[in-house]
Amino acid sequence: MSGRAYYLFSAAPQFYLDPGWVNYVRWHHSPQFPQSPSILWPADRRWVMVSEIDFDSTVVAGSQELISALVLDPAMRGAAFG
């Protein structure tokens, strides 16, 4: 895509549990508006999370057990599932 820079960054998914992760990535430019990764895909390929860069959507794909756990997680209340 013209006018955009993309970075390949390798980190364990747990890296993003620390709110300070934004201070350790090359693509982050503003503490007020952190830019999440566009895709998280672990080495074992058991799941994938993709955030749309121009919209307000994030898609998660994985096992039925993973999706059920996300849907039932109280932290996800208010998130749209479909």
PDB file with SEQRES, HELIX, SHEET and CRYST1 records, atoms N, CA, C and O in Angstrom:
SEQRES   1 A   82  MET SER GLY ARG ALA TYR TYR LEU PHE SER ALA ALA PRO          
SEQRES   2 A   82  GLN PHE TYR LEU ASP PRO GLY TRP VAL ASN TYR VAL ARG          
SEQRES   3 A   82  TRP HIS HIS SER PRO GLN PHE PRO GLN SER PRO SER ILE          
SEQRES   4 A   82  LEU TRP PRO ALA ASP ARG ARG TRP VAL MET VAL SER GLU          
SEQRES   5 A   82  ILE ASP PHE ASP SER THR VAL VAL ALA GLY SER GLN GLU          
SEQRES   6 A   82  LEU ILE SER ALA LEU VAL LEU ASP PRO ALA MET ARG GLY          
SEQRES   7 A   82  ALA ALA PHE GLY                                              
HELIX    1 AA1 PRO A   13  LEU A   17  5                                   5    
HELIX    2 AA2 PRO A   19  TYR A   24  5                                   6    
HELIX    3 AA3 GLN A   64  LEU A   72  1                                   9    
HELIX    4 AA4 PRO A   74  MET A   76  5                                   3    
SHEET    1 AA1 3 ILE A  39  LEU A  40  0                                        
SHEET    2 AA1 3 VAL A  48  SER A  51 -1                                        
SHEET    3 AA1 3 THR A  58  ALA A  61 -1                                        
CRYST1    1.000    1.000    1.000  90.00  90.00  90.00 P 1           1          
ATOM      1  N   MET A   1       0.852  -1.180   0.000  1.00  0.00           N  
ATOM      2  CA  MET A   1       0.000   0.000   0.000  1.00  0.00           C  
ATOM      3  C   MET A   1       0.891   1.235   0.000  1.00  0.00           C  
ATOM      4  O   MET A   1       1.799   1.339   0.824  1.00  0.00           O  
ATOM      5  N   SER A   2       0.655   2.135  -0.877  1.00  0.00           N  
ATOM      6  CA  SER A   2       1.447   3.342  -1.010  1.00  0.00           C  
ATOM      7  C   SER A   2       1.317   4.246   0.217  1.00  0.00           C  
ATOM      8  O   SER A   2       0.225   4.425   0.756  1.00  0.00           O  
ATOM      9  N   GLY A   3       2.427   4.801   0.642  1.00  0.00           N  
ATOM     10  CA  GLY A   3       2.414   5.752   1.743  1.00  0.00           C  
ATOM     11  C   GLY A   3       2.382   5.131   3.126  1.00  0.00           C  
ATOM     12  O   GLY A   3       2.247   5.849   4.117  1.00  0.00           O  
ATOM     13  N   ARG A   4       2.503   3.816   3.218  1.00  0.00           N  
ATOM     14  CA  ARG A   4       2.481   3.156   4.513  1.00  0.00           C  
ATOM     15  C   ARG A   4       3.752   2.343   4.690  1.00  0.00           C  
ATOM     16  O   ARG A   4       4.297   1.782   3.739  1.00  0.00           O  
ATOM     17  N   ALA A   5       4.206   2.298   5.937  1.00  0.00           N  
ATOM     18  CA  ALA A   5       5.359   1.465   6.280  1.00  0.00           C  
ATOM     19  C   ALA A   5       4.857   0.258   7.052  1.00  0.00           C  
ATOM     20  O   ALA A   5       3.955   0.375   7.881  1.00  0.00           O  
ATOM     21  N   TYR A   6       5.436  -0.890   6.782  1.00  0.00           N  
ATOM     22  CA  TYR A   6       5.074  -2.112   7.480  1.00  0.00           C  
ATOM     23  C   TYR A   6       6.317  -2.678   8.148  1.00  0.00           C  
ATOM     24  O   TYR A   6       7.420  -2.586   7.609  1.00  0.00           O  
ATOM     25  N   TYR A   7       6.130  -3.267   9.330  1.00  0.00           N  
ATOM     26  CA  TYR A   7       7.236  -3.821  10.089  1.00  0.00           C  
ATOM     27  C   TYR A   7       6.936  -5.266  10.432  1.00  0.00           C  
ATOM     28  O   TYR A   7       5.806  -5.602  10.789  1.00  0.00           O  
ATOM     29  N   LEU A   8       7.925  -6.109  10.328  1.00  0.00           N  
ATOM     30  CA  LEU A   8       7.830  -7.481  10.791  1.00  0.00           C  
ATOM     31  C   LEU A   8       8.437  -7.499  12.182  1.00  0.00           C  
ATOM     32  O   LEU A   8       9.603  -7.149  12.363  1.00  0.00           O  
ATOM     33  N   PHE A   9       7.654  -7.904  13.151  1.00  0.00           N  
ATOM     34  CA  PHE A   9       8.072  -7.875  14.537  1.00  0.00           C  
ATOM     35  C   PHE A   9       7.749  -9.224  15.156  1.00  0.00           C  
ATOM     36  O   PHE A   9       6.630  -9.718  15.018  1.00  0.00           O  
ATOM     37  N   SER A  10       8.690  -9.810  15.819  1.00  0.00           N  
ATOM     38  CA  SER A  10       8.490 -11.117  16.431  1.00  0.00           C  
ATOM     39  C   SER A  10       8.478 -10.977  17.950  1.00  0.00           C  
ATOM     40  O   SER A  10       9.435 -10.486  18.550  1.00  0.00           O  
ATOM     41  N   ALA A  11       7.380 -11.416  18.559  1.00  0.00           N  
ATOM     42  CA  ALA A  11       7.252 -11.397  20.017  1.00  0.00           C  
ATOM     43  C   ALA A  11       6.183 -12.403  20.414  1.00  0.00           C  
ATOM     44  O   ALA A  11       5.282 -12.703  19.632  1.00  0.00           O  
ATOM     45  N   ALA A  12       6.284 -12.914  21.616  1.00  0.00           N  
ATOM     46  CA  ALA A  12       5.253 -13.811  22.134  1.00  0.00           C  
ATOM     47  C   ALA A  12       3.975 -13.005  22.356  1.00  0.00           C  
ATOM     48  O   ALA A  12       4.046 -11.820  22.682  1.00  0.00           O  
ATOM     49  N   PRO A  13       2.809 -13.626  22.186  1.00  0.00           N  
ATOM     50  CA  PRO A  13       1.557 -12.890  22.421  1.00  0.00           C  
ATOM     51  C   PRO A  13       1.487 -12.248  23.805  1.00  0.00           C  
ATOM     52  O   PRO A  13       0.848 -11.209  23.968  1.00  0.00           O  
ATOM     53  N   GLN A  14       2.132 -12.849  24.799  1.00  0.00           N  
ATOM     54  CA  GLN A  14       2.132 -12.295  26.153  1.00  0.00           C  
ATOM     55  C   GLN A  14       2.791 -10.919  26.211  1.00  0.00           C  
ATOM     56  O   GLN A  14       2.537 -10.149  27.137  1.00  0.00           O  
ATOM     57  N   PHE A  15       3.623 -10.610  25.240  1.00  0.00           N  
ATOM     58  CA  PHE A  15       4.287  -9.312  25.160  1.00  0.00           C  
ATOM     59  C   PHE A  15       3.262  -8.183  25.211  1.00  0.00           C  
ATOM     60  O   PHE A  15       3.513  -7.131  25.799  1.00  0.00           O  
ATOM     61  N   TYR A  16       2.103  -8.412  24.589  1.00  0.00           N  
ATOM     62  CA  TYR A  16       1.083  -7.372  24.489  1.00  0.00           C  
ATOM     63  C   TYR A  16       0.218  -7.252  25.730  1.00  0.00           C  
ATOM     64  O   TYR A  16      -0.648  -6.379  25.791  1.00  0.00           O  
ATOM     65  N   LEU A  17       0.430  -8.109  26.723  1.00  0.00           N  
ATOM     66  CA  LEU A  17      -0.286  -7.978  27.990  1.00  0.00           C  
ATOM     67  C   LEU A  17       0.250  -6.807  28.806  1.00  0.00           C  
ATOM     68  O   LEU A  17      -0.471  -6.235  29.624  1.00  0.00           O  
ATOM     69  N   ASP A  18       1.498  -6.455  28.588  1.00  0.00           N  
ATOM     70  CA  ASP A  18       2.120  -5.334  29.295  1.00  0.00           C  
ATOM     71  C   ASP A  18       1.714  -4.037  28.604  1.00  0.00           C  
ATOM     72  O   ASP A  18       2.018  -3.855  27.424  1.00  0.00           O  
ATOM     73  N   PRO A  19       1.029  -3.122  29.315  1.00  0.00           N  
ATOM     74  CA  PRO A  19       0.622  -1.858  28.683  1.00  0.00           C  
ATOM     75  C   PRO A  19       1.797  -1.054  28.119  1.00  0.00           C  
ATOM     76  O   PRO A  19       1.598  -0.194  27.261  1.00  0.00           O  
ATOM     77  N   GLY A  20       3.004  -1.322  28.585  1.00  0.00           N  
ATOM     78  CA  GLY A  20       4.174  -0.603  28.106  1.00  0.00           C  
ATOM     79  C   GLY A  20       4.714  -1.110  26.782  1.00  0.00           C  
ATOM     80  O   GLY A  20       5.734  -0.609  26.307  1.00  0.00           O  
ATOM     81  N   TRP A  21       4.048  -2.107  26.164  1.00  0.00           N  
ATOM     82  CA  TRP A  21       4.549  -2.661  24.898  1.00  0.00           C  
ATOM     83  C   TRP A  21       4.732  -1.587  23.841  1.00  0.00           C  
ATOM     84  O   TRP A  21       5.609  -1.696  22.983  1.00  0.00           O  
ATOM     85  N   VAL A  22       3.908  -0.552  23.901  1.00  0.00           N  
ATOM     86  CA  VAL A  22       3.975   0.496  22.877  1.00  0.00           C  
ATOM     87  C   VAL A  22       5.320   1.220  22.869  1.00  0.00           C  
ATOM     88  O   VAL A  22       5.685   1.847  21.874  1.00  0.00           O  
ATOM     89  N   ASN A  23       6.051   1.135  23.969  1.00  0.00           N  
ATOM     90  CA  ASN A  23       7.350   1.802  24.047  1.00  0.00           C  
ATOM     91  C   ASN A  23       8.487   0.981  23.444  1.00  0.00           C  
ATOM     92  O   ASN A  23       9.626   1.445  23.396  1.00  0.00           O  
ATOM     93  N   TYR A  24       8.187  -0.236  22.984  1.00  0.00           N  
ATOM     94  CA  TYR A  24       9.227  -1.128  22.489  1.00  0.00           C  
ATOM     95  C   TYR A  24       9.063  -1.535  21.030  1.00  0.00           C  
ATOM     96  O   TYR A  24       9.785  -2.409  20.548  1.00  0.00           O  
ATOM     97  N   VAL A  25       8.133  -0.919  20.329  1.00  0.00           N  
ATOM     98  CA  VAL A  25       7.909  -1.291  18.928  1.00  0.00           C  
ATOM     99  C   VAL A  25       8.227  -0.115  18.014  1.00  0.00           C  
ATOM    100  O   VAL A  25       8.016   1.043  18.376  1.00  0.00           O  
ATOM    101  N   ARG A  26       8.734  -0.425  16.828  1.00  0.00           N  
ATOM    102  CA  ARG A  26       9.181   0.625  15.895  1.00  0.00           C  
ATOM    103  C   ARG A  26       8.025   1.396  15.265  1.00  0.00           C  
ATOM    104  O   ARG A  26       8.197   2.550  14.872  1.00  0.00           O  
ATOM    105  N   TRP A  27       6.858   0.779  15.165  1.00  0.00           N  
ATOM    106  CA  TRP A  27       5.758   1.443  14.461  1.00  0.00           C  
ATOM    107  C   TRP A  27       4.939   2.359  15.351  1.00  0.00           C  
ATOM    108  O   TRP A  27       4.076   3.081  14.851  1.00  0.00           O  
ATOM    109  N   HIS A  28       5.179   2.353  16.641  1.00  0.00           N  
ATOM    110  CA  HIS A  28       4.400   3.186  17.571  1.00  0.00           C  
ATOM    111  C   HIS A  28       4.965   4.600  17.594  1.00  0.00           C  
ATOM    112  O   HIS A  28       6.165   4.801  17.778  1.00  0.00           O  
ATOM    113  N   HIS A  29       4.079   5.576  17.406  1.00  0.00           N  
ATOM    114  CA  HIS A  29       4.551   6.959  17.351  1.00  0.00           C  
ATOM    115  C   HIS A  29       3.878   7.896  18.339  1.00  0.00           C  
ATOM    116  O   HIS A  29       4.343   9.022  18.517  1.00  0.00           O  
ATOM    117  N   SER A  30       2.785   7.467  18.997  1.00  0.00           N  
ATOM    118  CA  SER A  30       2.059   8.372  19.872  1.00  0.00           C  
ATOM    119  C   SER A  30       1.530   7.640  21.101  1.00  0.00           C  
ATOM    120  O   SER A  30       0.762   6.688  20.960  1.00  0.00           O  
ATOM    121  N   PRO A  31       1.922   8.061  22.306  1.00  0.00           N  
ATOM    122  CA  PRO A  31       1.401   7.419  23.523  1.00  0.00           C  
ATOM    123  C   PRO A  31      -0.127   7.533  23.629  1.00  0.00           C  
ATOM    124  O   PRO A  31      -0.773   6.653  24.198  1.00  0.00           O  
ATOM    125  N   GLN A  32      -0.698   8.598  23.092  1.00  0.00           N  
ATOM    126  CA  GLN A  32      -2.143   8.797  23.172  1.00  0.00           C  
ATOM    127  C   GLN A  32      -2.903   7.883  22.214  1.00  0.00           C  
ATOM    128  O   GLN A  32      -4.051   7.530  22.484  1.00  0.00           O  
ATOM    129  N   PHE A  33      -2.284   7.497  21.107  1.00  0.00           N  
ATOM    130  CA  PHE A  33      -2.954   6.696  20.090  1.00  0.00           C  
ATOM    131  C   PHE A  33      -2.070   5.528  19.653  1.00  0.00           C  
ATOM    132  O   PHE A  33      -1.542   5.528  18.541  1.00  0.00           O  
ATOM    133  N   PRO A  34      -1.909   4.524  20.538  1.00  0.00           N  
ATOM    134  CA  PRO A  34      -1.063   3.390  20.151  1.00  0.00           C  
ATOM    135  C   PRO A  34      -1.685   2.615  18.994  1.00  0.00           C  
ATOM    136  O   PRO A  34      -2.897   2.404  18.957  1.00  0.00           O  
ATOM    137  N   GLN A  35      -0.860   2.202  18.068  1.00  0.00           N  
ATOM    138  CA  GLN A  35      -1.301   1.418  16.917  1.00  0.00           C  
ATOM    139  C   GLN A  35      -1.033  -0.049  17.204  1.00  0.00           C  
ATOM    140  O   GLN A  35       0.118  -0.467  17.327  1.00  0.00           O  
ATOM    141  N   SER A  36      -2.093  -0.821  17.309  1.00  0.00           N  
ATOM    142  CA  SER A  36      -1.929  -2.250  17.570  1.00  0.00           C  
ATOM    143  C   SER A  36      -1.369  -2.943  16.340  1.00  0.00           C  
ATOM    144  O   SER A  36      -1.436  -2.404  15.236  1.00  0.00           O  
ATOM    145  N   PRO A  37      -0.819  -4.133  16.524  1.00  0.00           N  
ATOM    146  CA  PRO A  37      -0.337  -4.885  15.365  1.00  0.00           C  
ATOM    147  C   PRO A  37      -1.487  -5.201  14.413  1.00  0.00           C  
ATOM    148  O   PRO A  37      -2.622  -5.377  14.856  1.00  0.00           O  
ATOM    149  N   SER A  38      -1.214  -5.273  13.144  1.00  0.00           N  
ATOM    150  CA  SER A  38      -2.238  -5.627  12.156  1.00  0.00           C  
ATOM    151  C   SER A  38      -2.541  -7.118  12.186  1.00  0.00           C  
ATOM    152  O   SER A  38      -3.659  -7.530  11.879  1.00  0.00           O  
ATOM    153  N   ILE A  39      -1.557  -7.926  12.551  1.00  0.00           N  
ATOM    154  CA  ILE A  39      -1.761  -9.366  12.599  1.00  0.00           C  
ATOM    155  C   ILE A  39      -0.899  -9.976  13.696  1.00  0.00           C  
ATOM    156  O   ILE A  39       0.278  -9.646  13.841  1.00  0.00           O  
ATOM    157  N   LEU A  40      -1.503 -10.863  14.456  1.00  0.00           N  
ATOM    158  CA  LEU A  40      -0.781 -11.694  15.423  1.00  0.00           C  
ATOM    159  C   LEU A  40      -1.041 -13.135  15.018  1.00  0.00           C  
ATOM    160  O   LEU A  40      -2.190 -13.563  14.901  1.00  0.00           O  
ATOM    161  N   TRP A  41       0.036 -13.876  14.807  1.00  0.00           N  
ATOM    162  CA  TRP A  41      -0.092 -15.251  14.342  1.00  0.00           C  
ATOM    163  C   TRP A  41       1.049 -16.037  14.960  1.00  0.00           C  
ATOM    164  O   TRP A  41       2.195 -15.898  14.531  1.00  0.00           O  
ATOM    165  N   PRO A  42       0.760 -16.861  15.960  1.00  0.00           N  
ATOM    166  CA  PRO A  42       1.838 -17.582  16.636  1.00  0.00           C  
ATOM    167  C   PRO A  42       2.495 -18.620  15.735  1.00  0.00           C  
ATOM    168  O   PRO A  42       1.926 -19.041  14.728  1.00  0.00           O  
ATOM    169  N   ALA A  43       3.681 -19.018  16.112  1.00  0.00           N  
ATOM    170  CA  ALA A  43       4.456 -19.971  15.310  1.00  0.00           C  
ATOM    171  C   ALA A  43       3.732 -21.298  15.117  1.00  0.00           C  
ATOM    172  O   ALA A  43       3.906 -21.946  14.085  1.00  0.00           O  
ATOM    173  N   ASP A  44       2.920 -21.717  16.094  1.00  0.00           N  
ATOM    174  CA  ASP A  44       2.218 -22.997  15.944  1.00  0.00           C  
ATOM    175  C   ASP A  44       0.962 -22.884  15.069  1.00  0.00           C  
ATOM    176  O   ASP A  44       0.314 -23.890  14.779  1.00  0.00           O  
ATOM    177  N   ARG A  45       0.626 -21.675  14.657  1.00  0.00           N  
ATOM    178  CA  ARG A  45      -0.503 -21.416  13.732  1.00  0.00           C  
ATOM    179  C   ARG A  45      -1.846 -21.912  14.265  1.00  0.00           C  
ATOM    180  O   ARG A  45      -2.739 -22.235  13.482  1.00  0.00           O  
ATOM    181  N   ARG A  46      -1.997 -21.974  15.586  1.00  0.00           N  
ATOM    182  CA  ARG A  46      -3.245 -22.474  16.177  1.00  0.00           C  
ATOM    183  C   ARG A  46      -4.349 -21.434  16.151  1.00  0.00           C  
ATOM    184  O   ARG A  46      -5.523 -21.785  16.266  1.00  0.00           O  
ATOM    185  N   TRP A  47      -4.005 -20.171  16.004  1.00  0.00           N  
ATOM    186  CA  TRP A  47      -4.993 -19.105  15.932  1.00  0.00           C  
ATOM    187  C   TRP A  47      -4.381 -17.933  15.195  1.00  0.00           C  
ATOM    188  O   TRP A  47      -3.173 -17.900  14.962  1.00  0.00           O  
ATOM    189  N   VAL A  48      -5.206 -16.976  14.832  1.00  0.00           N  
ATOM    190  CA  VAL A  48      -4.729 -15.750  14.196  1.00  0.00           C  
ATOM    191  C   VAL A  48      -5.656 -14.605  14.598  1.00  0.00           C  
ATOM    192  O   VAL A  48      -6.867 -14.791  14.722  1.00  0.00           O  
ATOM    193  N   MET A  49      -5.084 -13.426  14.801  1.00  0.00           N  
ATOM    194  CA  MET A  49      -5.853 -12.226  15.089  1.00  0.00           C  
ATOM    195  C   MET A  49      -5.433 -11.164  14.073  1.00  0.00           C  
ATOM    196  O   MET A  49      -4.246 -10.873  13.927  1.00  0.00           O  
ATOM    197  N   VAL A  50      -6.399 -10.595  13.382  1.00  0.00           N  
ATOM    198  CA  VAL A  50      -6.135  -9.591  12.359  1.00  0.00           C  
ATOM    199  C   VAL A  50      -6.956  -8.350  12.679  1.00  0.00           C  
ATOM    200  O   VAL A  50      -8.177  -8.429  12.818  1.00  0.00           O  
ATOM    201  N   SER A  51      -6.289  -7.205  12.797  1.00  0.00           N  
ATOM    202  CA  SER A  51      -6.983  -5.930  13.027  1.00  0.00           C  
ATOM    203  C   SER A  51      -6.963  -5.125  11.740  1.00  0.00           C  
ATOM    204  O   SER A  51      -5.909  -4.915  11.139  1.00  0.00           O  
ATOM    205  N   GLU A  52      -8.109  -4.688  11.336  1.00  0.00           N  
ATOM    206  CA  GLU A  52      -8.238  -3.877  10.121  1.00  0.00           C  
ATOM    207  C   GLU A  52      -7.633  -2.509  10.389  1.00  0.00           C  
ATOM    208  O   GLU A  52      -8.010  -1.845  11.355  1.00  0.00           O  
ATOM    209  N   ILE A  53      -6.719  -2.088   9.566  1.00  0.00           N  
ATOM    210  CA  ILE A  53      -5.995  -0.839   9.788  1.00  0.00           C  
ATOM    211  C   ILE A  53      -6.859   0.408   9.553  1.00  0.00           C  
ATOM    212  O   ILE A  53      -6.647   1.435  10.198  1.00  0.00           O  
ATOM    213  N   ASP A  54      -7.817   0.327   8.645  1.00  0.00           N  
ATOM    214  CA  ASP A  54      -8.625   1.505   8.327  1.00  0.00           C  
ATOM    215  C   ASP A  54     -10.010   1.502   8.967  1.00  0.00           C  
ATOM    216  O   ASP A  54     -10.746   2.481   8.837  1.00  0.00           O  
ATOM    217  N   PHE A  55     -10.373   0.442   9.643  1.00  0.00           N  
ATOM    218  CA  PHE A  55     -11.704   0.354  10.235  1.00  0.00           C  
ATOM    219  C   PHE A  55     -11.591   0.002  11.707  1.00  0.00           C  
ATOM    220  O   PHE A  55     -10.495   0.012  12.267  1.00  0.00           O  
ATOM    221  N   ASP A  56     -12.707  -0.307  12.332  1.00  0.00           N  
ATOM    222  CA  ASP A  56     -12.725  -0.595  13.764  1.00  0.00           C  
ATOM    223  C   ASP A  56     -12.931  -2.077  14.047  1.00  0.00           C  
ATOM    224  O   ASP A  56     -13.559  -2.432  15.044  1.00  0.00           O  
ATOM    225  N   SER A  57     -12.417  -2.939  13.193  1.00  0.00           N  
ATOM    226  CA  SER A  57     -12.685  -4.370  13.316  1.00  0.00           C  
ATOM    227  C   SER A  57     -11.433  -5.166  13.619  1.00  0.00           C  
ATOM    228  O   SER A  57     -10.344  -4.862  13.133  1.00  0.00           O  
ATOM    229  N   THR A  58     -11.617  -6.198  14.441  1.00  0.00           N  
ATOM    230  CA  THR A  58     -10.591  -7.195  14.682  1.00  0.00           C  
ATOM    231  C   THR A  58     -11.246  -8.553  14.527  1.00  0.00           C  
ATOM    232  O   THR A  58     -12.331  -8.792  15.056  1.00  0.00           O  
ATOM    233  N   VAL A  59     -10.594  -9.432  13.810  1.00  0.00           N  
ATOM    234  CA  VAL A  59     -11.107 -10.774  13.554  1.00  0.00           C  
ATOM    235  C   VAL A  59     -10.166 -11.774  14.214  1.00  0.00           C  
ATOM    236  O   VAL A  59      -8.946 -11.665  14.090  1.00  0.00           O  
ATOM    237  N   VAL A  60     -10.740 -12.749  14.917  1.00  0.00           N  
ATOM    238  CA  VAL A  60      -9.969 -13.818  15.529  1.00  0.00           C  
ATOM    239  C   VAL A  60     -10.462 -15.132  14.944  1.00  0.00           C  
ATOM    240  O   VAL A  60     -11.666 -15.379  14.887  1.00  0.00           O  
ATOM    241  N   ALA A  61      -9.536 -15.969  14.515  1.00  0.00           N  
ATOM    242  CA  ALA A  61      -9.872 -17.299  14.020  1.00  0.00           C  
ATOM    243  C   ALA A  61      -9.077 -18.308  14.827  1.00  0.00           C  
ATOM    244  O   ALA A  61      -7.906 -18.094  15.143  1.00  0.00           O  
ATOM    245  N   GLY A  62      -9.725 -19.397  15.149  1.00  0.00           N  
ATOM    246  CA  GLY A  62      -9.066 -20.443  15.913  1.00  0.00           C  
ATOM    247  C   GLY A  62     -10.010 -21.594  16.151  1.00  0.00           C  
ATOM    248  O   GLY A  62     -11.030 -21.729  15.475  1.00  0.00           O  
ATOM    249  N   SER A  63      -9.668 -22.412  17.104  1.00  0.00           N  
ATOM    250  CA  SER A  63     -10.492 -23.579  17.418  1.00  0.00           C  
ATOM    251  C   SER A  63     -11.826 -23.147  18.016  1.00  0.00           C  
ATOM    252  O   SER A  63     -11.984 -22.016  18.477  1.00  0.00           O  
ATOM    253  N   GLN A  64     -12.772 -24.065  17.998  1.00  0.00           N  
ATOM    254  CA  GLN A  64     -14.074 -23.800  18.620  1.00  0.00           C  
ATOM    255  C   GLN A  64     -13.908 -23.485  20.103  1.00  0.00           C  
ATOM    256  O   GLN A  64     -14.620 -22.641  20.646  1.00  0.00           O  
ATOM    257  N   GLU A  65     -12.963 -24.168  20.759  1.00  0.00           N  
ATOM    258  CA  GLU A  65     -12.712 -23.927  22.180  1.00  0.00           C  
ATOM    259  C   GLU A  65     -12.206 -22.503  22.417  1.00  0.00           C  
ATOM    260  O   GLU A  65     -12.625 -21.841  23.367  1.00  0.00           O  
ATOM    261  N   LEU A  66     -11.315 -22.042  21.563  1.00  0.00           N  
ATOM    262  CA  LEU A  66     -10.800 -20.678  21.692  1.00  0.00           C  
ATOM    263  C   LEU A  66     -11.918 -19.657  21.506  1.00  0.00           C  
ATOM    264  O   LEU A  66     -12.067 -18.741  22.314  1.00  0.00           O  
ATOM    265  N   ILE A  67     -12.690 -19.813  20.460  1.00  0.00           N  
ATOM    266  CA  ILE A  67     -13.753 -18.850  20.178  1.00  0.00           C  
ATOM    267  C   ILE A  67     -14.786 -18.852  21.293  1.00  0.00           C  
ATOM    268  O   ILE A  67     -15.259 -17.787  21.690  1.00  0.00           O  
ATOM    269  N   SER A  68     -15.145 -20.022  21.805  1.00  0.00           N  
ATOM    270  CA  SER A  68     -16.094 -20.110  22.916  1.00  0.00           C  
ATOM    271  C   SER A  68     -15.552 -19.397  24.146  1.00  0.00           C  
ATOM    272  O   SER A  68     -16.285 -18.677  24.822  1.00  0.00           O  
ATOM    273  N   ALA A  69     -14.270 -19.595  24.438  1.00  0.00           N  
ATOM    274  CA  ALA A  69     -13.653 -18.931  25.590  1.00  0.00           C  
ATOM    275  C   ALA A  69     -13.683 -17.416  25.429  1.00  0.00           C  
ATOM    276  O   ALA A  69     -13.949 -16.703  26.397  1.00  0.00           O  
ATOM    277  N   LEU A  70     -13.420 -16.916  24.243  1.00  0.00           N  
ATOM    278  CA  LEU A  70     -13.472 -15.471  24.008  1.00  0.00           C  
ATOM    279  C   LEU A  70     -14.887 -14.926  24.177  1.00  0.00           C  
ATOM    280  O   LEU A  70     -15.088 -13.886  24.804  1.00  0.00           O  
ATOM    281  N   VAL A  71     -15.853 -15.627  23.621  1.00  0.00           N  
ATOM    282  CA  VAL A  71     -17.238 -15.173  23.699  1.00  0.00           C  
ATOM    283  C   VAL A  71     -17.721 -15.142  25.151  1.00  0.00           C  
ATOM    284  O   VAL A  71     -18.483 -14.254  25.534  1.00  0.00           O  
ATOM    285  N   LEU A  72     -17.284 -16.101  25.951  1.00  0.00           N  
ATOM    286  CA  LEU A  72     -17.733 -16.194  27.341  1.00  0.00           C  
ATOM    287  C   LEU A  72     -16.900 -15.362  28.312  1.00  0.00           C  
ATOM    288  O   LEU A  72     -17.287 -15.211  29.470  1.00  0.00           O  
ATOM    289  N   ASP A  73     -15.780 -14.825  27.877  1.00  0.00           N  
ATOM    290  CA  ASP A  73     -14.893 -14.052  28.753  1.00  0.00           C  
ATOM    291  C   ASP A  73     -15.551 -12.733  29.142  1.00  0.00           C  
ATOM    292  O   ASP A  73     -15.939 -11.963  28.264  1.00  0.00           O  
ATOM    293  N   PRO A  74     -15.686 -12.452  30.450  1.00  0.00           N  
ATOM    294  CA  PRO A  74     -16.302 -11.189  30.884  1.00  0.00           C  
ATOM    295  C   PRO A  74     -15.560  -9.946  30.371  1.00  0.00           C  
ATOM    296  O   PRO A  74     -16.171  -8.890  30.206  1.00  0.00           O  
ATOM    297  N   ALA A  75     -14.252 -10.062  30.119  1.00  0.00           N  
ATOM    298  CA  ALA A  75     -13.490  -8.926  29.599  1.00  0.00           C  
ATOM    299  C   ALA A  75     -13.919  -8.553  28.186  1.00  0.00           C  
ATOM    300  O   ALA A  75     -13.646  -7.444  27.728  1.00  0.00           O  
ATOM    301  N   MET A  76     -14.580  -9.460  27.500  1.00  0.00           N  
ATOM    302  CA  MET A  76     -15.006  -9.215  26.128  1.00  0.00           C  
ATOM    303  C   MET A  76     -16.439  -8.684  26.038  1.00  0.00           C  
ATOM    304  O   MET A  76     -16.957  -8.487  24.938  1.00  0.00           O  
ATOM    305  N   ARG A  77     -17.067  -8.457  27.158  1.00  0.00           N  
ATOM    306  CA  ARG A  77     -18.442  -7.935  27.150  1.00  0.00           C  
ATOM    307  C   ARG A  77     -18.481  -6.636  26.355  1.00  0.00           C  
ATOM    308  O   ARG A  77     -17.617  -5.775  26.516  1.00  0.00           O  
ATOM    309  N   GLY A  78     -19.456  -6.505  25.521  1.00  0.00           N  
ATOM    310  CA  GLY A  78     -19.596  -5.315  24.689  1.00  0.00           C  
ATOM    311  C   GLY A  78     -18.955  -5.472  23.330  1.00  0.00           C  
ATOM    312  O   GLY A  78     -19.191  -4.659  22.436  1.00  0.00           O  
ATOM    313  N   ALA A  79     -18.147  -6.506  23.158  1.00  0.00           N  
ATOM    314  CA  ALA A  79     -17.545  -6.751  21.844  1.00  0.00           C  
ATOM    315  C   ALA A  79     -18.586  -7.418  20.957  1.00  0.00           C  
ATOM    316  O   ALA A  79     -19.405  -8.203  21.435  1.00  0.00           O  
ATOM    317  N   ALA A  80     -18.553  -7.113  19.694  1.00  0.00           N  
ATOM    318  CA  ALA A  80     -19.491  -7.712  18.739  1.00  0.00           C  
ATOM    319  C   ALA A  80     -18.928  -9.032  18.238  1.00  0.00           C  
ATOM    320  O   ALA A  80     -17.787  -9.105  17.780  1.00  0.00           O  
ATOM    321  N   PHE A  81     -19.731 -10.055  18.331  1.00  0.00           N  
ATOM    322  CA  PHE A  81     -19.327 -11.371  17.819  1.00  0.00           C  
ATOM    323  C   PHE A  81     -20.267 -11.747  16.698  1.00  0.00           C  
ATOM    324  O   PHE A  81     -21.476 -11.529  16.784  1.00  0.00           O  
ATOM    325  N   GLY A  82     -19.711 -12.311  15.654  1.00  0.00           N  
ATOM    326  CA  GLY A  82     -20.577 -12.715  14.559  1.00  0.00           C  
ATOM    327  C   GLY A  82     -19.892 -13.650  13.624  1.00  0.00           C  
ATOM    328  O   GLY A  82     -20.490 -14.087  12.640  1.00  0.00           O  
TER     329      GLY A  82                                                      
END                                                                             
